């Protein structure tokens, strides 16, 4: 008879017996009134929530006599199982309740609600729903607990269905509204919002916060992108009381919708009013610096520095997640790589592979060389890369000039036992192809034991990039998995880049008829491009008019390029105007129209196009080229004025030009002055960046990192006609294969020929 006092006084049991009145801030699962020594003692027990020892407490509890195992204690222990996410112990406790053969009605709504909550919080929605279905009677808490469980797991449609069923029996409370709003789709959210207004629950801070988050994350889902964030702002402004979650939700909404300036401005107000901030605030604001186009580089770096200083003062900068977010922002804004690395090493927790992978991810796109350095540094620290680390570093390899880095990472993939991983093999195919080695891409594909649709798409895209349409079509005939829309984008692109317009038309027509794939914008863009490149510009225009959707900027730019090639001035003006509407900051429409007018001898209109571009403050992306010599990547801009060896490069290039002229090279001088910016007109056609890179490669032939005399050059924009002709002749003169990767594709120059067959 002395067991109960001993058990209830044990510190471990006391650690788990938390007052149900303090179970949650919402009092959703309130404890019914009870009497007796055990319940009196239970109601007085309050201990820190993170004491732990749940399993020890349960073991001691099971030794107590059945008559002392009250509903209140069961409810408390179920709550602890939910809080710790211990599904195994929760199920065991449920089983113990059943096997104890309690009298009928003992498992009432109160205990059943705790069971639903436990299963839902632990992720077993099937059991949660089963308990719910078997309840002889339910209350609003029962429905809310189940709805919250589905909401937390992201099952928005099921959450909305349950909420709709609940309305037929009960008036939902603010927590039910907040739960369904946190997971439902935009269109359903608008309906729930309307109901909340009718029931006067929209003023609840929980509901309002959920609405701000819903609208902020509905960017692009409601048919009006600006409207979604405006809805979020309207709810936020109407709130009488706001907490930190309210401010964070609105900042995150601006960040998600790519309104970086508004996110920064709101954070400034938030900080000025003394609201404070937390880790989530810093992550959202720093992310806003990376994903927005309305923030200038200089102002962005200045604010990033101020925000970083603030995080240092408050101690948040020592958290790896926050530090990684700042590193990503600095990298995106063009900050110094050495400073970013120092910031990472100053954090208190930078010893595991997860944190190293985080900083590698931050550099993978903007600064792949730095990502490779960090990958090597992590290995020097004795850390073994995992699957995710390899997937990220292979993305960085895809942005480098040669395949040597991809090959080195490939050997590491094999060393660490990931050679048979399909996802990493797909990443290797992509990396090798982007580095110019279609042979290695094909080898990885051929050696795969199992392939998914991504594997086939990756190799098909590789062949398309390298102008090998016949190989792509032959491989497609062997494809043993169902093709998806991406498959046909690769095939159509391959045909377009090789002038195989009839094959492209056949593939396009067969998509839906044979494979059930409905053509989308990307497919139409490829076919428009194929028709235009082949000189069938009127057919391309007719196809655009017949499209079941509005043409996007890719389609209009493809048509514009074809119009320039074949002198279709009137149609080019239409395409240029459409492109300006869709992308007002894109210089392509202005530059192409200027070139078209110049080719037609109308220099007055060409000048007007340039003035219009300057008046609109639109800047043309400068032409840059890169080549890897030794362990260093050299960058060249048109004119090469900033390279340390510019004089020697000029001399070598002039000699090369003289030799090529003897072979029949005739510069396309009609392009020399209007294919570059006005302020760079003094730079002559001879000094385009890819020509400078080639001259530098010849100067350093002994240390050139290449295979069998192969020269690889990477370029950020489309190669011009003159440079294309130049490279064809240079490949014959030098007796080398020259590979140029421009913004669209790879050009393999050899023996006066190019793999694109002059279709680019």
N, C-alpha and C positions, 0 to 999 in steps of 0.2 A: 504493500500500500504506500510505500515511500518512494516508488519509482517516479511518479509524476513530479513531485517537488525537485528530485535530483535532475530529471531530464529538463524541466523548464528552467532550472537555475543554471544549467550548463552554459558556459559562455558561447559555445558554438551554436546551440539552439537559439540562444538570445540574439545571436548575430543574424539569424535568418527570420526571426519572428518580428517583422516590421508591422507597425500599425496599419491596418487596411485603410484607415482614414487618411494616411499619408502615402497610400499606394501610388496615387497619381495626383497631379495638380488639378485634375478635372473632377475628382471624386466620382468617377464613372462606376467604380466597383466598390461602393460603400458597404461597410460591415453592418449587418443587422444587429439590433440590440441583443445582448446575451447576458447570462448570469453564470455564477459558479466561479470557483477559485481559478481554474485554468484560464477562462476567458478574461477574468479580471486582471490576472497577471499578464496575459497576452496583450491586453489593451494598453498596458503601461510600458511595454517594452519598445524602446526606440534606440536603434544603434546605427552607426555609419553604414551606408549602403554598399560599400566596397570591401567589407570585412572578408568575404570569401568563405571558404570552408563549407560550401553547399553540400557536397557529397558526405562529409563527416556529419553534418547536421542531420541529413536524411537518414544516415545509418543509425544514429542515436534515436531518431524519431520512430523508426520502424520497431525499436525494442520496447517502446512504451505500450501499455495496455490499450486495446481498441477503444475502450470507453473514454479515454483521455485524448483521442485523436479527433479533435473537433473540426467543424467546417472552417472556422476561422484560421486554424493552423494549416489545414490543407490549402486554403486559399493563399495564405502567406507564402507557403513553400512553392506553390505553383507560380506565384508572382516572381519568386527568386529564380526559378527555372527559366522563366521567360526573360528576365533581366540578364541572366548569364548566357542565354541562348543554348541551354543544355537540354536538347530534345530528348536525349536518352534517359536522363533522370526524370524529365517530365512525364514521359510515357510510363516509366516504372511506377511513378507515384499514382498515375491514373489507374494502372493495373492493380496497384495495392488497394485503391479505393473500391474497385469492383470486387476484388477477391475478399475484401473484408465483409461483404454481404451486409451492407448498411440497410436499414429499413427503407421501404419504398417512400420516396419523397425526400430522402436525405440529400440526394444529389439534385438540389433545387436550382433555381435560376442563378442564385448568387455563385455557387461553386461551378456550375456549368459555364458561366461567363468567364471565370478565371481559366477554365480548361480551354475555351475558345481562344482567349488571349494568349495563353501559353503556346498552343499549337501554331497560331498565326504568327507570333513574334519569332518562333523558332523555324518558320518556313514551311511547316507541314499544313498547307491549306486544305488538303484533302481531309485530314482528320479534324481540323477545325470546323469544316463545313459539315462533316458527319455528326459531330457533337451538336452542332446547331440544328441539323435536321431532326435529330432524335429528341430534342427538348420538347416536353409536353406543353410548356408555355415559355414565352420569350418576353423580353422588355426592350426598350430602346437601346440599352447597353449591349444586349446580345447582338443586335444588328450592327451597332457602331463598331464593336470589337471585330466582327467578321469583315466589315467594309474596310476598316483600317488595315487588317491583315492583307487583303488583296491590294490595297493602295500601296503599301510598303513594298510589295513585290512587283509593282508595275503592271498589274493586270487591270488596266483602265476600263476596258469594256465590261468585264465581270463586276468590277466595282460599281460602275454606273447602273448595271442591271439590278444588283442587290439594292442599291439606293432607291431605284424606281419601285421595287417591290415593297420596300420599307414604307414608302409614302402611303400605301394602301391601308396600313395598320397604325402607324405611329407618326408623330410629328418629329422629324429629325432635329437633333441638337447641333450646336455649332461645331462639335468635333466630327460628327458625321459629314457635315458640309465640307469641313476642311480636308477630310480624308478623300472624299470623292473628287474634290477639285484638284488635289495634288497629283492625281493620276489620270484623269479623264482627258479626252481629246478636246480640241478647241470648240467644236460645234456643240458638244455636250456641256462643256464648261459654261458657254453662254446661256444655255437653258437652266443650269443649276444656279447661275448668278441671278437670273430673273426670279427664280423661286426664293432665293435667299433675300432678295429685296422685298418680295411680297410678305415674307415671314419676319421681316425686320431683323434678320440675322447678318445682313451684309456689313453691319457696323462692328460686329465682333472682330477683334484683332486677329483671331485665328483664321476666320473666314477671309478677311481682307488680305492678310498675308498670303494665303493660298491663291487668291485671285490675282494678286500681283505676279506671283510666280507662274501661274497658269498662262496669263497673257504674255508675259515676258518670254516664255519658252515656246510660244505659238507663232513665232516669226516664220512667215511663209506658209502657215497651215490654214489661215483663215481667208486667204484670197486678197488680203490687204496688209502687206507687211508693216507699213507705218501705222495702220489702224490697230494692230495688236499691241504695240508698245504704247500707243496713245491710250488704249483701254487700261493698260497697267498703270500708267501715270495718273489717269483720272481716278482710279481706285485709291492710289497712294495719296493723292492730294486731298481726297475726301475723308481720310482717316482722322478722327479727332485725337486719337492717341496712337503713337508709333513706338515700337520697341526696336531693338537692334536687328531682329529678323526682318522687320518691315523695310528698314533701310537697305539691308543686305539683299533682299529680294528685288528691290528696285534697281540697285546698282548692277546686280546680276542680269536683270532684264535688259538694261541698256547694253551691257557687255555681250549678251547672247545675240542681240539684234544688231550688233556691230556699230552702235552709236557710242564710240569711245569717248568723245568729247563730253557728251552728256553724263556718262558714267563718272568721269573725272570731276566734272562740275558738281555733281550730286555728292560725291565723296567729300569735296571741299566744304560744302554746306554742312554736311553731316559732322565733319570734324570741328568746324567753327562753332556749331551749336552745342558741342560737348557731348554728343551721343556716344562717342567712343567707337571702337572698331575691334574686330577680332580676326582670326586667321582667315575665315571665309571672305571677309571684306577685302583683305589684302590680295587674296587669290583672284577675286573677281576684277578688282581694279587693275592689277598687273596684267591679267588676261586681256582686258580691254585695250591695253597699250599694244598688244600683239595683233589682235584680229580686226582692227578698225582702219579704214582708209581716210578718216577725217582728222587724223592726228599727224601733224608734221613731225619730221624726224627730230629736229632741234628741240621743239617744245615737248615732244614725247620723252626725249632723253632727260631734259631738265626736270620734268615731273617725276620720272622714274627715279631719279636721284633723290628728290625730295621725299618720295614715298619710301624709298629704301632707308633713308636716314631716320624716318619716323619709325620704321619697323625695328631698326637697331636700338633706338631709345626704349622701345616697349618690350624688347626681347624676342619678338616674333621672328626676327631674321635668323635666329639660331635653329629654327625648325627647317628640316630639309625641304619639305614641300614648299614653304614660302621662299626659301633661298633659290630653289629650282625655278619657281615662277619668275623671280626677278632676273635670273640668268637668261631665261627664255625671252623676257622683255628686252633686256639689254642687247641680246643677240639679234633679235628682230629689228631693233632700232639702229643697228650698226655700231653698238658699243664695242669697246676694246675686249678682245678675247682673253687677254691676260688678266684683265680686271675681273671678268666673269669667272675665270678659273680660281682666282684668289678668293672671291666671294664664296665659292663652293667649299674650298678647303677650310674656310673660317667657321663653317657651321659645326655644331657640336656632334652631329650624327651623320658622318659621311663615310662610314666604314663598310656598309653592306652594299651588295650588288644592286639592290633596288634603288638606292640613292644615286649610285653611279649611273645607272641606266636612265634615271630622270634627267641628269645634266647632259648625258649623251643625246637624249631625245631633244633637248632644248637647242642643241647645235646641229642636229642631223640635216635640217633643210637649209638653214641660213649659212652655216659654216661647216661643211662636211669634213674639211681638213682637221678642224678642231675636234670634231666628233671622233675622228680616227685616233687623234692623239690621246684623247680621254679614254678611249677603249683600250689602247695600249697601256696607259697609266693604271687603269683598274686592274689589269693583269699583273703589272709590276707590283701592285699592292697585295697580290696573292689571292685575288677574288676570281672565282670561276664564273664566267658568263652563263646566264640561263637562256632559255628559249626566246624570251622577249628581248633580251639584250641583243641577241643575234639578229632578230627581225628588224630592230631599229638600226643597227650599224650597217646592215645590208642596204637599207634605204639611203644611208649616207654614201655608201659606195656607188650607188646608181648615179650620183651627182658629180662624180669625179671623172677625170679625163681619161685615164687608162683602166684596164681591168686588173692591174696588179694588186690593188687593195682588195678587190672582190675575191681574187684568188687566194690572198692571204687569209681572209676571213673564212673562205670556203674550207681551207685546211683546218682552221680552228673548229668549225662546225663538225667536221669529221672526228677531230681529236676528242671533243666532248660528248660524242655519242649521239649527235642529232642528224647524222647523215641521211637517215631514212624519213625524216620529218617532212611531210608534204608541204606544209606552209613555208618552211625555210627553203626547200627546193624551189618552190615557186618564186620566192624572193631572190634566189640566186639567178634564176632565168632572167628575171627583170633587171637585176643589177648588171649582169654580164652584157645583156643587150644594150642597156643605156650607156655602158662604157665602150661600146663598139665591137664587142666580141660575140658575134652571132654564132660562131663555131662552138664556143663554150656554153652558150645558152642551149643550143641543140644537144650538146653532150649531156648536160644535166637532165634535160627532158628525156633523152633516150635511156638514161640509167635509172629513171624513177620506177619503182616497183608498183606504185599505185598513183593514179593521177585523178584529180578532180577537174571540174570545169575551169577553175582558175588556172590550173596547169596548162590546159589547152589554150586558153585565152592569152596567157603570158607568152607562150612560144609563137602563137599566131601574130600577136602584136609585135614581137621581136622581128619576125620576118617582114611585117609591114613597114616598120621603122627603117629597115635596111634595104627596102626596095625589092624584096624577093617574093613577088606576088605568086609566081608559079609554085614555089615551095609551100607557100601558105595554103593555096588551094588544094594541092596534093595532100597536105597534112589534114586539112579539113575533111577530105573524103575518108580518112581513116579514123576520124573522131568517134570514140565509143561511149561518150556521155552526151546527154542532151544539151545542145548549145543554148546560150542565153543571149540577151541583147548585146552584151559586151563582145561576144564572139563575132557577131555580124558587123559591129563597128570596126573590129580589127580586119576582117575580110574586105569590107568596102574600102577602108583606108589603104590596104595593100593594093587593091585594084586601081584606086585613084592615083597613087604614087607611081604606078607603072604604066599608066595610059591604057589600062584594060577596061575601057568604058562599057563594052557589051557584057563582059563578065560581071561587072558591078551591077548593071541593070538586072541581069538574071538572078543574082544573089538577092537583090532588094525585093524583087517580085516573089521570090520563093520563101521569104522570111515567115510571113503569116500563113501562106498556103501550105507549106510543108512542115513548118516547125511551130506554128502557133505564136510566133513572136511579132507583136505589133510594132511597126516602125515608129521610132521616136525622133526627136530633134537631131540627135547625133547621127542617126542613119540618113536622114534627109541631107544633113550637112555634107556627109561623105559623098553622096550621090550628086549633089549640086557641084561639089568640088571636082568629081570625076568628069562630069559633063563639061564643066567650064574649062578644065585643063585640056580637054580634047577638042576645044574650039566650038563646042555645041552650046554656045552661050544662050541662044533663044530657048533651047530646051530646058536649060537650067532655070531660066526665068519662069517658064511655064510650070515647072515642077514646084517652084516656090509658091506660085499662085494657087496651086491645087492642094497644097498642104492643109491638113485638118487642124493645124495649130499655127500660131503666129511665129514667124521666123525670128531666130535669135541673132545675136551679134556674130556668132561663128558662121552662120549661113550667109549673112550679108557680106562679111569680110571675104569669104570664099568666092562669092560672085564678083566682088569688087576686084579681087586679084585676077580673075579670068578676064574681066573687062579691060584691065590694064594691058594684059598680054595680047589681046586681040583688038585693041583700039575701039571698044564699044563705049564711046564717051557719054552718050545720053543715058544709057543704062547704068553706067558707072556713077553718074551724078545721083541717080535714085538710090543706089546701094550705099553710097557715101552718106547721103542725108539720113537714111535709116540707121546707119551705124552711129552717126552722131547723136541721134535720139537715144539709142540704147546705151552707148558708152561715150558720153561727152568728153571724157578725159583721155580718150584713146586717140593717139596721133595718126593712126593708120589711114583714116578717111581723108585727112588733110594731105598727107604725104603722097598717097596714091593718086589723088586728083591732081596734085601739082605735077607728078610724073607723067600722068596721062596727057595733060595739057602741053607739057614740054615736048613729049614725043610727037605730038601733033603740030608742034611749032607755034602754039598759042602761049607765048611767054608772059603776056599780060595777065591772063587768067591764072597761070601758074603762080605768079607773084601774089595775086589776090588770095589764092588758097593759103599761101604761106603767111600773109598778113593776118588772115582770119584766124589761123592757128595761133599766132603770136598774141592777137587780141583776146583770144579765149584763154590765154595762159596755159595752153596745152603744150607739153614738152615731149619731143620724140626721144625714145629710149636710145641712149648712145650705143653704138656697136662695140662690143667687147669680144675678145677671143682669149682662150687660155691654152697653154701647152705645158706639159710636165717635163722638166729637165732635171735629172738626178732625183733628189728628194724634194724638189721645190716646184710649185706651180707658178708659172709666169703669166701675168695678165697684160694684154695689149689693148689699147684704145686706138681708134683711127688717128693717125698722125704719130703715134708712139712717143709723144714728147716727154712722157714721164718715166720712161724706162731708163735705167742707169747706163745701158749700152746702146742708146738710140743711134749714135753716129755710126757705130760699127754695123748696126742692123740696116741703116739706110744704105750704106755702101754695099753690103751684101745683096740687098734687095735690088738696087739699081743694076748690079751686075747680072742678077738673075733675069730681070726684065729685058735687058739687052739680049741675052741668050734666047729668051722665048720669042722675042721679036724676029730673030733670025729664023725661027721655026714657024713663023706665020701668025704670031700673037698680035692682034689689033685691039687696042684698048677701046672699050665702049665709052668714048668721051662724052657722048650725049647724056650719060648718067652722072658724070663727074660732079656737077654743081647742084643738081636738084634732088639727089638721093641722100643728102645729108643736111644737117641743120644750117640755117643762114649764117650763124656765127662761126661755123666751121668751114665755110666755103673755101678758105685758103688751103685747106687740106686736100691734096690731090687724090685722085682715084687710086693712084699707085700705092697709097699708104693706108689702105683699109686694113683693119686689125688682123684678119686671117692671113694676109700677105706678109705682114710683119712677123706673125707667129711662125710662118713657114721659113722665112729667112733666118730667124733665130734658131729654129730646129736644125737647119743646115749648118749653121755656125757651131753647133754643139753636137754634131752627129756622133762623136765618140762616146758621149755620156748620155745620149738620148735613150730614155727608157722605152724601148719598143721591141717588137718581135719581128725578126727577119726583115729589118729595114722599114717597118711600118711606122708612119708618122700620124699621130692623132691630134686633132685640133678641135676644141669645143667653142661654139659661138652662141651668143645669147639671142640673136635675131636671125632672120632669114638671109641666106647667102645671096649676094647680088649676081647679076648675069656676068659682069666682068670678072669677078673673082671665081665664078664657076668655070668660065673658059680658061682662066689663068691656071687653075689647079689641074685641069685636064692635061694641058700641055706640060706643066711642071712634073706631073707624075711620069710622063714619058722621058723628059730630059734627065730626071734624077734616077730613073729606074726603080722607083719606090711606089708603094701604094700609099696614098694620102687619104685619110679618113677625116671628114669634117662633119661634126654633129651640129646642125643649126637648130633653130627653135621648132622646126617641123619634123626633121628626119635626119638620117645619116646619108652622106654622100661618100661612096667608095670610088676614088679616082685611081685609074690604072690604065696605062697604055692609051692615053688620050680619050678614055671613055669614063663615063660615070654610071654608077649602078642605077641612078634614077632615070636614065635614058632621056635626060633633059626635061623630065616632068617633075617640077617641084614648086 
